Amino acid sequence: MATYDLVCNECGHEFEVFVQGFLEDKDRVCPKCDATDVRQKFSSFLRNLGCSAPAGSGFG
Ligand SMILES: [Zn+2]
């Protein structure tokens, strides 16, 4: 499972998509205006790993 941050080039709406593997064309659709002209902001894969880390493990 990976999360991708996308930005719609049509309306500027920023949204996230959750996919099992790689981002496919069918996933690149703006939920707000249905535009397929969206771009990827950045890969949040590493960020997600950090967020899912159990609290209190390390840094103690
Ligand atoms: Zn849009």
PDB file of the backbone (N, CA, C, O) and the ligand in Angstrom, with CONECT records:
HET     ZN  A 101       1
ATOM      1  N   MET A   1       0.853  -1.203   0.000  1.00  0.00           N
ATOM      2  CA  MET A   1       0.000   0.000   0.000  1.00  0.00           C
ATOM      3  C   MET A   1       0.878   1.239   0.000  1.00  0.00           C
ATOM      4  O   MET A   1       1.799   1.369   0.806  1.00  0.00           O
ATOM      5  N   ALA A   2       0.583   2.122  -0.897  1.00  0.00           N
ATOM      6  CA  ALA A   2       1.349   3.362  -0.975  1.00  0.00           C
ATOM      7  C   ALA A   2       0.392   4.531  -1.157  1.00  0.00           C
ATOM      8  O   ALA A   2      -0.707   4.383  -1.691  1.00  0.00           O
ATOM      9  N   THR A   3       0.825   5.658  -0.714  1.00  0.00           N
ATOM     10  CA  THR A   3       0.016   6.864  -0.848  1.00  0.00           C
ATOM     11  C   THR A   3       0.708   7.832  -1.781  1.00  0.00           C
ATOM     12  O   THR A   3       1.916   8.047  -1.690  1.00  0.00           O
ATOM     13  N   TYR A   4      -0.064   8.412  -2.678  1.00  0.00           N
ATOM     14  CA  TYR A   4       0.490   9.394  -3.593  1.00  0.00           C
ATOM     15  C   TYR A   4      -0.254  10.711  -3.437  1.00  0.00           C
ATOM     16  O   TYR A   4      -1.484  10.753  -3.403  1.00  0.00           O
ATOM     17  N   ASP A   5       0.513  11.770  -3.345  1.00  0.00           N
ATOM     18  CA  ASP A   5      -0.078  13.100  -3.285  1.00  0.00           C
ATOM     19  C   ASP A   5      -0.155  13.668  -4.700  1.00  0.00           C
ATOM     20  O   ASP A   5       0.858  13.812  -5.385  1.00  0.00           O
ATOM     21  N   LEU A   6      -1.363  13.983  -5.117  1.00  0.00           N
ATOM     22  CA  LEU A   6      -1.563  14.488  -6.463  1.00  0.00           C
ATOM     23  C   LEU A   6      -2.158  15.888  -6.422  1.00  0.00           C
ATOM     24  O   LEU A   6      -2.825  16.276  -5.463  1.00  0.00           O
ATOM     25  N   VAL A   7      -1.901  16.619  -7.472  1.00  0.00           N
ATOM     26  CA  VAL A   7      -2.479  17.949  -7.618  1.00  0.00           C
ATOM     27  C   VAL A   7      -3.150  18.029  -8.976  1.00  0.00           C
ATOM     28  O   VAL A   7      -2.561  17.676  -9.997  1.00  0.00           O
ATOM     29  N   CYS A   8      -4.393  18.500  -8.976  1.00  0.00           N
ATOM     30  CA  CYS A   8      -5.124  18.629 -10.220  1.00  0.00           C
ATOM     31  C   CYS A   8      -4.648  19.881 -10.954  1.00  0.00           C
ATOM     32  O   CYS A   8      -4.577  20.968 -10.381  1.00  0.00           O
ATOM     33  N   ASN A   9      -4.333  19.705 -12.207  1.00  0.00           N
ATOM     34  CA  ASN A   9      -3.897  20.848 -13.003  1.00  0.00           C
ATOM     35  C   ASN A   9      -5.077  21.693 -13.476  1.00  0.00           C
ATOM     36  O   ASN A   9      -4.902  22.824 -13.931  1.00  0.00           O
ATOM     37  N   GLU A  10      -6.259  21.140 -13.364  1.00  0.00           N
ATOM     38  CA  GLU A  10      -7.446  21.865 -13.826  1.00  0.00           C
ATOM     39  C   GLU A  10      -7.969  22.816 -12.756  1.00  0.00           C
ATOM     40  O   GLU A  10      -8.160  24.004 -13.018  1.00  0.00           O
ATOM     41  N   CYS A  11      -8.201  22.297 -11.547  1.00  0.00           N
ATOM     42  CA  CYS A  11      -8.815  23.120 -10.500  1.00  0.00           C
ATOM     43  C   CYS A  11      -7.860  23.365  -9.336  1.00  0.00           C
ATOM     44  O   CYS A  11      -8.184  24.122  -8.421  1.00  0.00           O
ATOM     45  N   GLY A  12      -6.688  22.733  -9.360  1.00  0.00           N
ATOM     46  CA  GLY A  12      -5.718  22.970  -8.309  1.00  0.00           C
ATOM     47  C   GLY A  12      -5.991  22.190  -7.037  1.00  0.00           C
ATOM     48  O   GLY A  12      -5.325  22.389  -6.021  1.00  0.00           O
ATOM     49  N   HIS A  13      -6.978  21.299  -7.096  1.00  0.00           N
ATOM     50  CA  HIS A  13      -7.329  20.511  -5.922  1.00  0.00           C
ATOM     51  C   HIS A  13      -6.208  19.520  -5.592  1.00  0.00           C
ATOM     52  O   HIS A  13      -5.699  18.823  -6.469  1.00  0.00           O
ATOM     53  N   GLU A  14      -5.838  19.474  -4.318  1.00  0.00           N
ATOM     54  CA  GLU A  14      -4.813  18.540  -3.886  1.00  0.00           C
ATOM     55  C   GLU A  14      -5.482  17.376  -3.177  1.00  0.00           C
ATOM     56  O   GLU A  14      -6.354  17.569  -2.330  1.00  0.00           O
ATOM     57  N   PHE A  15      -5.066  16.164  -3.531  1.00  0.00           N
ATOM     58  CA  PHE A  15      -5.693  15.001  -2.931  1.00  0.00           C
ATOM     59  C   PHE A  15      -4.697  13.857  -2.865  1.00  0.00           C
ATOM     60  O   PHE A  15      -3.622  13.905  -3.462  1.00  0.00           O
ATOM     61  N   GLU A  16      -5.085  12.825  -2.121  1.00  0.00           N
ATOM     62  CA  GLU A  16      -4.234  11.656  -1.984  1.00  0.00           C
ATOM     63  C   GLU A  16      -4.946  10.450  -2.559  1.00  0.00           C
ATOM     64  O   GLU A  16      -6.170  10.343  -2.482  1.00  0.00           O
ATOM     65  N   VAL A  17      -4.179   9.550  -3.133  1.00  0.00           N
ATOM     66  CA  VAL A  17      -4.749   8.293  -3.591  1.00  0.00           C
ATOM     67  C   VAL A  17      -3.993   7.149  -2.922  1.00  0.00           C
ATOM     68  O   VAL A  17      -2.779   7.205  -2.726  1.00  0.00           O
ATOM     69  N   PHE A  18      -4.745   6.124  -2.585  1.00  0.00           N
ATOM     70  CA  PHE A  18      -4.161   4.953  -1.958  1.00  0.00           C
ATOM     71  C   PHE A  18      -4.196   3.802  -2.957  1.00  0.00           C
ATOM     72  O   PHE A  18      -5.265   3.415  -3.429  1.00  0.00           O
ATOM     73  N   VAL A  19      -3.050   3.268  -3.270  1.00  0.00           N
ATOM     74  CA  VAL A  19      -2.992   2.184  -4.241  1.00  0.00           C
ATOM     75  C   VAL A  19      -2.189   1.018  -3.675  1.00  0.00           C
ATOM     76  O   VAL A  19      -1.368   1.179  -2.772  1.00  0.00           O
ATOM     77  N   GLN A  20      -2.455  -0.162  -4.236  1.00  0.00           N
ATOM     78  CA  GLN A  20      -1.775  -1.372  -3.774  1.00  0.00           C
ATOM     79  C   GLN A  20      -0.311  -1.372  -4.206  1.00  0.00           C
ATOM     80  O   GLN A  20       0.571  -1.798  -3.461  1.00  0.00           O
ATOM     81  N   GLY A  21      -0.071  -0.886  -5.422  1.00  0.00           N
ATOM     82  CA  GLY A  21       1.294  -0.917  -5.938  1.00  0.00           C
ATOM     83  C   GLY A  21       1.683   0.421  -6.527  1.00  0.00           C
ATOM     84  O   GLY A  21       1.816   1.423  -5.825  1.00  0.00           O
ATOM     85  N   PHE A  22       1.858   0.407  -7.824  1.00  0.00           N
ATOM     86  CA  PHE A  22       2.258   1.639  -8.489  1.00  0.00           C
ATOM     87  C   PHE A  22       1.037   2.436  -8.937  1.00  0.00           C
ATOM     88  O   PHE A  22      -0.050   1.897  -9.145  1.00  0.00           O
ATOM     89  N   LEU A  23       1.255   3.708  -9.071  1.00  0.00           N
ATOM     90  CA  LEU A  23       0.186   4.588  -9.502  1.00  0.00           C
ATOM     91  C   LEU A  23      -0.135   4.328 -10.974  1.00  0.00           C
ATOM     92  O   LEU A  23       0.751   4.349 -11.828  1.00  0.00           O
ATOM     93  N   GLU A  24      -1.404   4.084 -11.252  1.00  0.00           N
ATOM     94  CA  GLU A  24      -1.823   3.836 -12.625  1.00  0.00           C
ATOM     95  C   GLU A  24      -2.639   5.010 -13.145  1.00  0.00           C
ATOM     96  O   GLU A  24      -3.049   5.894 -12.393  1.00  0.00           O
ATOM     97  N   ASP A  25      -2.858   4.989 -14.444  1.00  0.00           N
ATOM     98  CA  ASP A  25      -3.598   6.093 -15.054  1.00  0.00           C
ATOM     99  C   ASP A  25      -4.998   6.232 -14.477  1.00  0.00           C
ATOM    100  O   ASP A  25      -5.516   7.340 -14.335  1.00  0.00           O
ATOM    101  N   LYS A  26      -5.604   5.100 -14.146  1.00  0.00           N
ATOM    102  CA  LYS A  26      -6.968   5.146 -13.619  1.00  0.00           C
ATOM    103  C   LYS A  26      -7.025   5.806 -12.250  1.00  0.00           C
ATOM    104  O   LYS A  26      -8.079   6.261 -11.806  1.00  0.00           O
ATOM    105  N   ASP A  27      -5.875   5.851 -11.589  1.00  0.00           N
ATOM    106  CA  ASP A  27      -5.827   6.476 -10.273  1.00  0.00           C
ATOM    107  C   ASP A  27      -5.601   7.980 -10.372  1.00  0.00           C
ATOM    108  O   ASP A  27      -5.808   8.724  -9.413  1.00  0.00           O
ATOM    109  N   ARG A  28      -5.179   8.400 -11.541  1.00  0.00           N
ATOM    110  CA  ARG A  28      -4.846   9.808 -11.708  1.00  0.00           C
ATOM    111  C   ARG A  28      -6.068  10.593 -12.180  1.00  0.00           C
ATOM    112  O   ARG A  28      -6.084  11.148 -13.279  1.00  0.00           O
ATOM    113  N   VAL A  29      -7.070  10.626 -11.345  1.00  0.00           N
ATOM    114  CA  VAL A  29      -8.297  11.358 -11.656  1.00  0.00           C
ATOM    115  C   VAL A  29      -8.646  12.256 -10.474  1.00  0.00           C
ATOM    116  O   VAL A  29      -8.645  11.818  -9.324  1.00  0.00           O
ATOM    117  N   CYS A  30      -8.939  13.504 -10.771  1.00  0.00           N
ATOM    118  CA  CYS A  30      -9.306  14.441  -9.718  1.00  0.00           C
ATOM    119  C   CYS A  30     -10.698  14.097  -9.191  1.00  0.00           C
ATOM    120  O   CYS A  30     -11.647  14.016  -9.971  1.00  0.00           O
ATOM    121  N   PRO A  31     -10.832  13.893  -7.879  1.00  0.00           N
ATOM    122  CA  PRO A  31     -12.137  13.551  -7.289  1.00  0.00           C
ATOM    123  C   PRO A  31     -13.086  14.740  -7.280  1.00  0.00           C
ATOM    124  O   PRO A  31     -14.282  14.588  -7.035  1.00  0.00           O
ATOM    125  N   LYS A  32     -12.562  15.890  -7.540  1.00  0.00           N
ATOM    126  CA  LYS A  32     -13.376  17.098  -7.457  1.00  0.00           C
ATOM    127  C   LYS A  32     -13.996  17.459  -8.813  1.00  0.00           C
ATOM    128  O   LYS A  32     -15.181  17.778  -8.899  1.00  0.00           O
ATOM    129  N   CYS A  33     -13.174  17.403  -9.870  1.00  0.00           N
ATOM    130  CA  CYS A  33     -13.673  17.831 -11.174  1.00  0.00           C
ATOM    131  C   CYS A  33     -13.517  16.740 -12.235  1.00  0.00           C
ATOM    132  O   CYS A  33     -13.793  16.974 -13.411  1.00  0.00           O
ATOM    133  N   ASP A  34     -13.079  15.555 -11.823  1.00  0.00           N
ATOM    134  CA  ASP A  34     -12.964  14.413 -12.742  1.00  0.00           C
ATOM    135  C   ASP A  34     -11.913  14.596 -13.828  1.00  0.00           C
ATOM    136  O   ASP A  34     -11.876  13.826 -14.788  1.00  0.00           O
ATOM    137  N   ALA A  35     -11.079  15.583 -13.692  1.00  0.00           N
ATOM    138  CA  ALA A  35     -10.037  15.788 -14.686  1.00  0.00           C
ATOM    139  C   ALA A  35      -8.946  14.721 -14.535  1.00  0.00           C
ATOM    140  O   ALA A  35      -8.623  14.295 -13.427  1.00  0.00           O
ATOM    141  N   THR A  36      -8.397  14.309 -15.659  1.00  0.00           N
ATOM    142  CA  THR A  36      -7.313  13.329 -15.615  1.00  0.00           C
ATOM    143  C   THR A  36      -5.956  14.012 -15.737  1.00  0.00           C
ATOM    144  O   THR A  36      -4.913  13.359 -15.771  1.00  0.00           O
ATOM    145  N   ASP A  37      -5.996  15.332 -15.802  1.00  0.00           N
ATOM    146  CA  ASP A  37      -4.761  16.094 -15.929  1.00  0.00           C
ATOM    147  C   ASP A  37      -4.250  16.441 -14.539  1.00  0.00           C
ATOM    148  O   ASP A  37      -4.372  17.575 -14.075  1.00  0.00           O
ATOM    149  N   VAL A  38      -3.684  15.452 -13.898  1.00  0.00           N
ATOM    150  CA  VAL A  38      -3.166  15.654 -12.559  1.00  0.00           C
ATOM    151  C   VAL A  38      -1.683  15.311 -12.534  1.00  0.00           C
ATOM    152  O   VAL A  38      -1.196  14.514 -13.337  1.00  0.00           O
ATOM    153  N   ARG A  39      -0.990  15.922 -11.609  1.00  0.00           N
ATOM    154  CA  ARG A  39       0.441  15.639 -11.492  1.00  0.00           C
ATOM    155  C   ARG A  39       0.736  15.205 -10.066  1.00  0.00           C
ATOM    156  O   ARG A  39      -0.003  15.500  -9.127  1.00  0.00           O
ATOM    157  N   GLN A  40       1.830  14.504  -9.947  1.00  0.00           N
ATOM    158  CA  GLN A  40       2.220  13.990  -8.645  1.00  0.00           C
ATOM    159  C   GLN A  40       3.037  15.038  -7.903  1.00  0.00           C
ATOM    160  O   GLN A  40       4.023  15.559  -8.424  1.00  0.00           O
ATOM    161  N   LYS A  41       2.616  15.339  -6.685  1.00  0.00           N
ATOM    162  CA  LYS A  41       3.356  16.324  -5.903  1.00  0.00           C
ATOM    163  C   LYS A  41       4.703  15.759  -5.498  1.00  0.00           C
ATOM    164  O   LYS A  41       5.754  16.308  -5.829  1.00  0.00           O
ATOM    165  N   PHE A  42       4.650  14.673  -4.790  1.00  0.00           N
ATOM    166  CA  PHE A  42       5.871  13.990  -4.377  1.00  0.00           C
ATOM    167  C   PHE A  42       5.491  12.633  -3.834  1.00  0.00           C
ATOM    168  O   PHE A  42       4.334  12.392  -3.491  1.00  0.00           O
ATOM    169  N   SER A  43       6.440  11.772  -3.759  1.00  0.00           N
ATOM    170  CA  SER A  43       6.160  10.456  -3.205  1.00  0.00           C
ATOM    171  C   SER A  43       6.169  10.529  -1.690  1.00  0.00           C
ATOM    172  O   SER A  43       7.145  10.970  -1.083  1.00  0.00           O
ATOM    173  N   SER A  44       5.076  10.093  -1.090  1.00  0.00           N
ATOM    174  CA  SER A  44       4.978  10.160   0.364  1.00  0.00           C
ATOM    175  C   SER A  44       5.204   8.788   0.983  1.00  0.00           C
ATOM    176  O   SER A  44       4.835   8.532   2.129  1.00  0.00           O
ATOM    177  N   PHE A  45       5.819   7.912   0.193  1.00  0.00           N
ATOM    178  CA  PHE A  45       6.028   6.553   0.674  1.00  0.00           C
ATOM    179  C   PHE A  45       6.868   6.541   1.941  1.00  0.00           C
ATOM    180  O   PHE A  45       6.530   5.871   2.917  1.00  0.00           O
ATOM    181  N   LEU A  46       7.956   7.281   1.920  1.00  0.00           N
ATOM    182  CA  LEU A  46       8.828   7.310   3.076  1.00  0.00           C
ATOM    183  C   LEU A  46       8.143   8.001   4.246  1.00  0.00           C
ATOM    184  O   LEU A  46       8.309   7.603   5.399  1.00  0.00           O
ATOM    185  N   ARG A  47       7.377   9.033   3.942  1.00  0.00           N
ATOM    186  CA  ARG A  47       6.677   9.737   4.995  1.00  0.00           C
ATOM    187  C   ARG A  47       5.679   8.815   5.698  1.00  0.00           C
ATOM    188  O   ARG A  47       5.514   8.856   6.917  1.00  0.00           O
ATOM    189  N   ASN A  48       5.025   7.990   4.895  1.00  0.00           N
ATOM    190  CA  ASN A  48       4.053   7.072   5.463  1.00  0.00           C
ATOM    191  C   ASN A  48       4.729   6.064   6.387  1.00  0.00           C
ATOM    192  O   ASN A  48       4.187   5.698   7.430  1.00  0.00           O
ATOM    193  N   LEU A  49       5.895   5.629   5.995  1.00  0.00           N
ATOM    194  CA  LEU A  49       6.613   4.679   6.837  1.00  0.00           C
ATOM    195  C   LEU A  49       6.908   5.320   8.190  1.00  0.00           C
ATOM    196  O   LEU A  49       6.805   4.677   9.235  1.00  0.00           O
ATOM    197  N   GLY A  50       7.271   6.584   8.152  1.00  0.00           N
ATOM    198  CA  GLY A  50       7.573   7.281   9.399  1.00  0.00           C
ATOM    199  C   GLY A  50       6.339   7.447  10.253  1.00  0.00           C
ATOM    200  O   GLY A  50       6.397   7.320  11.476  1.00  0.00           O
ATOM    201  N   CYS A  51       5.213   7.732   9.606  1.00  0.00           N
ATOM    202  CA  CYS A  51       3.992   7.976  10.348  1.00  0.00           C
ATOM    203  C   CYS A  51       3.455   6.702  10.978  1.00  0.00           C
ATOM    204  O   CYS A  51       2.799   6.738  12.019  1.00  0.00           O
ATOM    205  N   SER A  52       3.742   5.562  10.328  1.00  0.00           N
ATOM    206  CA  SER A  52       3.181   4.319  10.820  1.00  0.00           C
ATOM    207  C   SER A  52       4.057   3.683  11.894  1.00  0.00           C
ATOM    208  O   SER A  52       3.715   2.642  12.455  1.00  0.00           O
ATOM    209  N   ALA A  53       5.185   4.319  12.170  1.00  0.00           N
ATOM    210  CA  ALA A  53       6.065   3.766  13.195  1.00  0.00           C
ATOM    211  C   ALA A  53       5.395   3.877  14.558  1.00  0.00           C
ATOM    212  O   ALA A  53       4.803   4.911  14.867  1.00  0.00           O
ATOM    213  N   PRO A  54       5.474   2.853  15.362  1.00  0.00           N
ATOM    214  CA  PRO A  54       4.866   2.890  16.682  1.00  0.00           C
ATOM    215  C   PRO A  54       5.465   3.987  17.553  1.00  0.00           C
ATOM    216  O   PRO A  54       6.680   4.182  17.582  1.00  0.00           O
ATOM    217  N   ALA A  55       4.609   4.686  18.247  1.00  0.00           N
ATOM    218  CA  ALA A  55       5.086   5.759  19.099  1.00  0.00           C
ATOM    219  C   ALA A  55       5.837   5.180  20.291  1.00  0.00           C
ATOM    220  O   ALA A  55       5.447   4.148  20.837  1.00  0.00           O
ATOM    221  N   GLY A  56       6.872   5.822  20.675  1.00  0.00           N
ATOM    222  CA  GLY A  56       7.597   5.410  21.857  1.00  0.00           C
ATOM    223  C   GLY A  56       8.667   4.366  21.574  1.00  0.00           C
ATOM    224  O   GLY A  56       9.335   3.897  22.495  1.00  0.00           O
ATOM    225  N   SER A  57       8.837   4.000  20.312  1.00  0.00           N
ATOM    226  CA  SER A  57       9.891   3.038  19.975  1.00  0.00           C
ATOM    227  C   SER A  57      11.146   3.817  19.589  1.00  0.00           C
ATOM    228  O   SER A  57      11.223   4.373  18.493  1.00  0.00           O
ATOM    229  N   GLY A  58      12.081   3.854  20.444  1.00  0.00           N
ATOM    230  CA  GLY A  58      13.276   4.630  20.188  1.00  0.00           C
ATOM    231  C   GLY A  58      13.137   6.031  20.765  1.00  0.00           C
ATOM    232  O   GLY A  58      12.111   6.359  21.361  1.00  0.00           O
ATOM    233  N   PHE A  59      14.129   6.830  20.596  1.00  0.00           N
ATOM    234  CA  PHE A  59      14.141   8.183  21.112  1.00  0.00           C
ATOM    235  C   PHE A  59      13.712   8.208  22.585  1.00  0.00           C
ATOM    236  O   PHE A  59      12.917   9.051  23.001  1.00  0.00           O
ATOM    237  N   GLY A  60      14.234   7.309  23.324  1.00  0.00           N
ATOM    238  CA  GLY A  60      13.745   7.277  24.674  1.00  0.00           C
ATOM    239  C   GLY A  60      14.728   7.704  25.704  1.00  0.00           C
ATOM    240  O   GLY A  60      14.411   7.714  26.894  1.00  0.00           O
TER     241      GLY A  60
HETATM  242 ZN    ZN A 101      -9.721  19.028 -10.382  1.00  0.00          ZN2+
END
